[in-house]
């Protein structure tokens, strides 16, 4: 479970609200009001989870998330906050390196639920060198690599989790709700088409120029990997 949380939020009243709630829930909380000072704090403190606003002075939240990942914090959970709740903004936030996305205004208990979900995910262990495969596609859960016909395919963290979940449930038709709950651990607004967006991302990377298509659509039901 995350014990130490870094909040990067330029609205001081929002930052204070989050800090008070998390402190009362037993977390150690560090505040930064802009991106660069948050990145500096990350190097000075032992941080278990980051709560990051998208709209920040100077360096925006997406740039901060990319910088954090670029510095080697690949497994550090990041929750992105924003008043912009469209599918496009959601996808951009996740693609920049965030693990979860929470639209403002939000209920504090929902933020706590997201933190608990990410802490469980981050603390889960996989067997060393665990490999999942179908046709000539191979996913290595330990090395976090994906190959097709021996050629490595670069996936974002979200794309990797989606493919891993579908491969673990091979031959099972997965609804959009199944995918939302298991890949992101939490229900997004079901009006969003984020699942379809990410399935299309995956298809473009793993199925393009291959005769055998890994991901199949089951009309009106969801998606399946057969094999």
N, C-alpha and C positions, 0 to 999 in steps of 0.2 A: 504493500500500500504506500502511496505517495505520502511523505511526511513533510517535505519542504517544497513550497510553491513560490514561483516567481511570477508576479503579476506585472505585465507591461501594459499600462493603460494611462493615457494622457488626461482623461477626465478624472480629476482628483476625487470628486464625490463618488464616482463609480468605483474607483480603486479602493477608497476607504470602505465602501459598502462590502466589497468582496473580501477585503482583508479582515474586517470585523467578523463576517460570517465564517470564514475559514479558520480564523483564530479560535472562535467559539467551538468549532468542530474538531479542534485539536491539531491543526496544521501550523507549522512555522511559515510565516509569509514575508516575502521581501517585495518591495514596490519599486518600480521604475516608471518614469513618466514619458520616456521616449526610448526609441529602439537601441541606440548606441550604449546608453547607460545600462540598459537591460542586459545587453550582450556582455558588458564589462562585469556586471554582477554575477552572471552565469559562470565566469571564469574565476570568481572570488569565493563563491559559496557552493555548498553541496546542494544542488537543486534536483528534485525528483519529478517535477512537472512544471510546465510553463502555461500561463493563461495570457494570451496575446491579442490585443486589439488590432484590427486591420488598419484603421485610420489613425496614424501617428504623425507627429511633426518630424520633418526631415526624412528619415527612413521609414517607409510604411511597413505594416505588419507582414506582408508577403515577402518583402525583402529581408526582414528580420528572420523569418522562418527559414528562408533559403540560406542565410548566413549561418544560423545555428546548425543546420544540417551540414553545411560546408566545413564547419569547424570540427566535425566528427561526432556530434551528438546525435547519432542515428537512431538511438533507442529512447531518447528523451521524449516523453509524451507532450504534445503541444495542442492546446485547445484554443481555437481562434474565435474571437468575438467580433461581431459586426452588426451594424444596423442594416446592411445590405444583404437581404436573405434570398436573392434569386439563385436559380440553379447555376447560372454562369459564375456568380461570385463564390458560390459554394465550391464548385469545381476548381476555380482558380486558387482558392485558399488551400484546398487539399493538395493540389498539384505543387504548391510552393513548399510543402513539407509538413503541414498541419495534419494531426491525426483525427481531429474532430472539429466541429464547427457549430457555434451557438449564436443564434440571432438575437439581437437586442430588440425590445426588452425581454428579459428572461426571469424565470422564478429561480430563487437561489437553490431550492431543492433539486432543480433540474441540473444546475451546474455541479452540485455535489454528486448526482447520479453519474454524470459524464466523467468526473474525476475518478470515482470508484470503478467504473467500467474500464477506463484506460489503465488504471493501476492493476486490475486483474489481468488485462491483456499483456501488459508489460512484464508482469511477474510470471506468466505462464512459460513453461519449458517445453521444448520440442526435443525429440530424440536426436542424438548426433547423426548428421549425414542422412536425415530422413528425406527420402525421395518419393515423389509422386509423378506418375507418367500416364500418358495416353498417346497412341500412335507414336510419332517420333518426337513428341514434346516431353521434356523432363523438367520438373521443378524440384530444387533442393532447398528444403525448409531451413536447414542449418546455415548453408552458405548464402542463402537468399539470392539464388541464381535461377534463371530460366533459360533453357536451350531448346531449339527446334532444329532437327536434322543436324545436330552438333554445333549449330551457330547460336551464340549467346544473344538473348533479347533483353534490352534494357526496359524495365518496368518501374513505374513510380511505386511508392510504398502502398498506396491504396490499390493500385492495379494488382500488385503482388498478392495482397491479402484476399482480393476478390478471386483471383485464379486459384490460390491455395484452397480457399473454402469450397469452390466448385469442384476441384479435383478430389478433395476429401469426401465429397458427396456425389461421386461419379455415378451416373445412371439414375439419379434422383432429380425429379423436376423441382427446381427451386423458384418459389415465388419472389416477387420484388420485396415483400415484407420479410421473407426468410433471409434474403441477402442483406437488407438494411439492418436487421437485428443482429446478424452474426458478423458481418464485415465491419460495420460501424458501431456495434454493440448497443445501439440506441435507435429509437424511431425518429427519423427526420420527418418533417412535414410530408405526408404521403402524396401531396400534390406535386412534389418535385419529381423530375425524371432523371435524377442523378444516377440511378442504377442503370438505366438504358444508356446514358452517356458513357459510363465506365465500361459497360459491356462492349459498346462500339469501339472505345479506345483499345480494349484488349483484342478484339477481332482484327483491328487494323495492324496490330503488332504480331499476333501469333498465327493468324489464319491467312494473311495476305500472301498470294503467290503459292499457296498450298492447296492441293486437291482435296485432302481430307480436312474438313472444317471441324475444329475442336468444340466450339460453342454452338449449340442449336437453340433456336427459338421454338417454344411450344405455345402457339397462339392462344391468348387468353389465360395462360397459366404461368409462364415464366421462362426460365432457361435451364438447359441441361447439358452436361458433358457426358457423352456415351463412349463406352470402350471397355 
